[in-house]
Amino acid sequence: MEKFKFKERQREMTIRISKTDPKTYTIYQNEKDLGTLKTYHNIYHDTCTYLNIKLETYAIDLPFSVIRQREEKSLAVLTESENKDLIQLLIRNGFKCKRRCFTPIFTKKDLKYPVNTFSVIYPFTQANSRYLECCDLLYQYYKDTHANVAPLTVNRSTFIKDAPTKTGFYSLNRNNRIENLVFTENNEIAYVCSLNRQSYQPFIQTVLNEIFSKFDEIFFEADDTDWAASILLNQFKFNKNESFNTYIYS
């Protein structure tokens, strides 16, 4: 069993951490087993080591600097905003909230305003001659919007093989280049991206109108670090109190 020499006095308590297997750090308080920090990795964002924290108490300080040094990567924790005790532990120990993700389900009645602006949109499938152009645009946009949280670490071919759905809508600029884009699957908007904030608003409203013409509900994820997804979310009446958050220890 590999042990790290780290002791911290807190209310006359000693905190110790031990790596009990390749993916598990066990936490002890005065030699009492308090629980574990399990590690895992995401090949799409492999600049981080992700932690799954399960402890009896969160009112302690932990040697995350030791784990950071041992893993040789930034540490990341993903958690629901309702997990207040865990979030307080993370913030108290130097983690920063880098992203809030919202996962709403909406009906047409949830729109803030009736759709009253429209643009010309084109549906596409994987058989469309511009499908790979759509994928290229999404790959670059995804890289840009994740760069300050957890950078994308897979290449274009892996991303295109695994990530996008096979259908969606796009619009063109005056030079016949794709300017706004959504990947969809039935009533899910899987990805959004845009090169033009001004033309994106009527584009996304037209897409919503198209989807609501076929389905009663629509759902998607919207990160607060993604301006196009945030504009999509802002089309609806929505309470942002609940989110799925990313915390990073650099």
Beta strands, then each sheet from edge to edge (+ up, - down):
strand 1: 2-4
strand 2: 9-10
strand 3: 13-21
strand 4: 24-29
strand 5: 32-40
strand 6: 48-55
strand 7: 74-80
strand 8: 96-102
strand 9: 105-107
strand 10: 122-125
strand 11: 167-172
strand 12: 178-185
strand 13: 188-194
strand 14: 217-220
strand 15: 222-223
strand 16: 244-249
sheet 1: 1+ 3- 2+
sheet 2: 1+ 3- 4+ 5- 6+ 7+ 16- 8+ 15-
sheet 3: 9+ 14- 13- 12+ 11- 10+
end
